[in-house]
């Protein structure tokens, strides 16, 4: 089996603990008032869309009692069961 005499590439990643920097990143900028309001408006729009879709979709999800009673009261027979 061949051995490599040079170190494996990217071996320095394993030794990253030894090289710590004393440079601190700059502080994050605070969002402006217009950015805050824009974020709230986007969130409100998404929530309103979900609520609207739920309200519009509720009639399709509900069972209509009159149609449920009609389907249970009537029995469906095929033509094959008529004795033909």
Secondary structure in CASP SS format (residue, H / E / C, confidence):
PFRMAT SS
TARGET T0000
AUTHOR 0000-0000-0000
METHOD secondary structure of the structure
MODEL  1
X C 1.00
X C 1.00
X C 1.00
X C 1.00
X C 1.00
X C 1.00
X C 1.00
X C 1.00
X C 1.00
X C 1.00
X H 1.00
X H 1.00
X H 1.00
X C 1.00
X C 1.00
X H 1.00
X H 1.00
X H 1.00
X C 1.00
X C 1.00
X C 1.00
X C 1.00
X C 1.00
X C 1.00
X C 1.00
X C 1.00
X C 1.00
X C 1.00
X C 1.00
X C 1.00
X C 1.00
X C 1.00
X H 1.00
X H 1.00
X H 1.00
X H 1.00
X H 1.00
X H 1.00
X H 1.00
X H 1.00
X H 1.00
X H 1.00
X H 1.00
X H 1.00
X H 1.00
X H 1.00
X H 1.00
X H 1.00
X H 1.00
X H 1.00
X H 1.00
X H 1.00
X H 1.00
X H 1.00
X H 1.00
X H 1.00
X H 1.00
X H 1.00
X H 1.00
X H 1.00
X H 1.00
X C 1.00
X C 1.00
X C 1.00
X H 1.00
X H 1.00
X H 1.00
X H 1.00
X H 1.00
X H 1.00
X H 1.00
X H 1.00
X H 1.00
X C 1.00
X C 1.00
X C 1.00
X C 1.00
X C 1.00
X H 1.00
X H 1.00
X H 1.00
X H 1.00
X C 1.00
X C 1.00
END
